[in-house]
Structure formats: structure tokens, C-alpha cells
Amino acid sequence: MIDWLPLLQICDSNFPSGAFSHSFGFETYIVEQKIKDASTFKSFLKTYIDKQLVYTDGLACRLAYQFEKEGKQEELWKLDEILYASSMAKETKEGNRRIGEQMLKLCLNIYPHPTLQQYAQKIKAKKLYGHAALVFAIVGIKIGADEKTTLVTYLYSTIQTLVQNGVRGIPIGQKEGQLLLKDLQEDVRRAVLKIGKLSIDDLGAQSPGLEIAQMRHEQLHVRLFMS
């Protein structure tokens, strides 16, 4: 039986990873009036899940889980390098690095694991960058969660954070935010199935439109979010 409490802890919106400071491009669409209510935000989130999250964080989380289980640490570190190199938008690149590094620091104290310690040492030595997907996968193994449960939980926590940021940034009501999370559950399930059919060769494939919005965010005159 899976002990859900550790997963619920690191997925909670109060977990101080710093993700609440990032929109990963949707703030650009708010300024341009392309996202202006729950309906248009839902369209963005569905595209984000299917066209970017699946091929970046989602696939990386699944591969990281497998590589750590198989003791393939060099392959694990390669994921970090690919994720950093394949992100074209400066803010997104730095946002992922900061969230990953902060999550790693917290999890090292809460759920210590030798691989997390090695990861931290490599980041300190500037050999790696840090990414939440890898940290989450390692913690999933540490607490005894299976691969699918770890992946589903990670994807959901990512969408949950974006929805809460949308509640503040658009803004929309908390009830609308919860309805969005309920409606997007099936998208998360489909994403898990899709990720299961991908390989490391697919890692880093992203939607140009989303990447451009993430790049343009840096030039906005007024910003609520760091990315």
C-alpha cells in the first residue's frame, strides 16, 4: 500500500519550491487578452500539458524514475543537461533551475537520499543545473511510490500550481480554479499514457508558440510572475 502522505506534502501548494512565482508564459497571453477567463485558461492548460509538459517535465520524471531504479546515474544526470539545454526561453530555463534547486534543498532535509546528495554536490560544483522532475522522481522511489503514481502526482502538482497562479493572475475565482483541476484530470491521465510510449529521443520537443510566449514574457512592461 502506498503511503500517500509524503507525496501529498511535496505536492501541496504551500510547499515552498518557488513555483508560485512562475507562469511559464501564460502571463504573456493574459497581457495580450488571449487568456481572459477560465475557458481561455483551460484551452491554454490543455495545450501546455499535451504539447510541452509531456515532452519535458513529464517524460523526464518517468525516465529519471527508471534510471534511478536501474542504477544508471550517468543517464540520470544526462536528463538534467538535456532539460536545461533544450529550454530556449531564458526565464523558463532559469525558473526550472531555481524551482529544482529549491525543491532539492528541501527534500534533502525532509527525505534524504544518497542520489539527492550527489545531485546537490554536482549542482554546487556547477556540473549540473537542477530540475524538479528529477528530484520528484528520486523522492518517489525513496518513499516507495511506484512509477505511475509518482508521474501522475508530479503532473498534477504542476498543473495545480499553474491553476493557482492563474487564479491570482487572470484573475478567476477559487471555485473556477477547482473546476479546472477537475476537468483537467482526464488530460493528465492521457498525458501519462502518452509519456509511456515516448523515449529519451523525444525529450525536449516543445511547441514553438508556447516557447515564444515564454521568451516574450521577459519584455512585458508589468509582470506579476518571474516567468
N, C-alpha and C positions, 0 to 999 in steps of 0.2 A: 504493500500500500504506500502510495506517495504521500510524503509529509508536505502538504501544500503551504504551510506557514512560512518557510524561508522564501519560497517563490513569491508569495503574496507580499512579503516585506520589501523585496527589491523591486517589485512591480508597482508598489504603491506610489501615487502621485506625490506623496510627501518625501519620498526617498530623494535625498539631496544630490542627485547626479548632475544637476545643472541643465537638464533637458528642457525645463520650463522656460529657459531663455532663448529658445530657438524655434523658428517656424519652418526652417528648411525650404524657404522660397514662397510659402503661401502668403506671407505678408506683402510680397510684390503684387500678387493677384488681388489682394484686398485694396491696395492703393489704386490699382487700375480698374477697380469695380467689377472684376471678373468673379471674385468671391465677395458676396454681399449678404448672404443669408445661409441658413442651414442646408438648403437644397444645393446651392452652388458649391458650398464647402464639401458636401458629401460627394459631389462629382470629382472634386479635386482629390479627396482622400482615396476614392476608388482607383483613380488613375495612378496616384502615388504608390499605392500598395502593389498594383499589377505591373506597373512599368518601371518602378525604381526599387522599392523596398524588397521585392522578391529577389532581384538580381544583385543586391548589395548586402545589406544587413541580414536579411533572411537567409540567403544562401551561405553567407559567411558563418552564421550561427550554426547551421547544420553541419557544415564542413569542419568547423572548429570542434564541435562535439565529437565527430568521428575521428579526427586526427588525434585529439587528446586521449580518447578511448584506446586508440591503437598505438599510442606512444610515439606518434610521428610529430615530434615537436618542431622540426625544421619546416615541415609542411604547415604547421600551425602559424609559425612566425611569417611564413610567406603570405598568408592571408592578410596579415596586418599591412604588409608592404603593398599588396595589390589594392586593398581598400583605399589606402592613402593616395597612391599614385593615380588611381582611376577616377578620383573625385576632381572634376575640373574647376568647380567653384571654390574660391579661396575660403569664403565664410563657412561653407559646408565642410570642407576639409578640416578647418580649424575647430569647428563646432563638434564634429565627431571625435577629434583628438581630445578635446577638453572633457567631453562627457565620458569618454572611455577612460581617461586618466583619473578622473574624479571617482568613477564607479570602482575602478581598480583599487584605489586607496582605501575606500570604504570597505569593500569586500575583503581586502587583506586583513582587516581588523575583525570583521564580523564572521567571515567564513574562510579562514586562512587555508591556503593550498600551495604546495610547492611550485606548481606551474604559474600561479598568480605571482609568487615571489620572483620567479625568473623573469616573468613578463615585466614586472616593475623595475627590475635591475637593468633590463635591456632598454627600457624607455629612459631611465636615468642616464644610461650611457649613450643615449641618442642613436641607438641602433634600431629601435622601433618607435612607433608613434602612439599607439593606444587606440582601442576601439571597443565600445560597449558590447558588441555582438560576441566578441571573443571572450570577454570577461564573463558574460552571462552564461555562455556555453560551459565554461570551466566550473562556474559555481553550480550549474545544473548537475554536472557529474559529481561534484563534491557532496551535494545534498541527496543524491540518489534518484534524481528525476530522470526519466527516460528521454530519448532524443526528441520524440514528437511533443511531449509535454513541455520540454524546455523551449522548443521552437515556437509552439503555439503561444506560450506565455510571453516570450520575448516580443513577438509580433504584436500581440495585444497591448503590451505595455507601451510600445512605441506609438501605436495609434491612440491609445488612451491619453498620452501626453500631448499629442498634436491636437486632439479634440479639446482638451482643457485649455490649451493655448489659443485655440480658435474661439472658445467661449469668451476669453478676455479680449482677443484682438479684433474680432469682426464687428461688434460682439453679438453673441447669441445667448439665449437663456440656458441655464443648467439643465432644464428638462429636455431642451432640444439636443443638448450635448449627449445626454444619456440615450436618447432615442437614436442618435447617430451611432453610438457604440453598439447598440443592439442590432441596428440594420447592417453594420459592417462585419458582424460576426461571421456571416457566410463568406464574405470576401477573404477574411483571414483563413478560414478553412480551405478555400480554393487555393490560396497562396501556399499553404503547407503542402498540398498535393502537387502543385506546380514545382515548388522547390525540390521536392523529392525526385523529380525527373531531370534535374539540372546537374551539371558537373562544374569543376573549378574553371573550365574554359568559358563558362557563362558569367563568371564573377566580374562585376564592374560594368556590365551592359546597362545603359541608362537612357531615359527619354530626353532628347535634346531640349524640348520645350521646358521641362522641369529644371534642367540644368541652367538654361538661360535665365529663367526666373530667379534661380538661386544666385547667379552671377550679378544680376541687375539689382538685387536687394542691397548690395553694398553702396549703391549710388542714390538710394532713396533719401529724400530730404528729412523725413521724420520716420523714426523707426522705434517700435516697441521691443523688437526682438534682435538678438545679435546675429541671426542668420535668417 
